[in-house]
Amino acid sequence: MKRILVFIPFVLLFTACKELTGETRARIVQRKKMPAGKLLISYQYSVDNVRYSDSLVMQNRVLSDDSVRVIYSLSVPSRNHLELP
């Protein structure tokens, strides 16, 4: 019984700390080949009529679209990550 009572606060803390996220599309504005087979992607997206710009260095691969899906934090929309196909 004591183990269950100790476990419950950890479960509540874990679920309460999960960050709320939103999703939108970002437009790729620049692609640039980097050394060692890397690719620099610069992209822009908007949240609540505010435009955000960011970039990502990744392994060189073909991206068939000029837009990608962005997952961002609702509390800090500039904190984001890309969902690449």
ABEGO torsion letter per residue (X at the ends): XAAAAAAAAAAAAAAAABBBBBBBBBBBABBBBBBGGBBBBBBBBBBGGBBBBBBBBBBBBBBABABBBBBBBAABAABBBBBBX
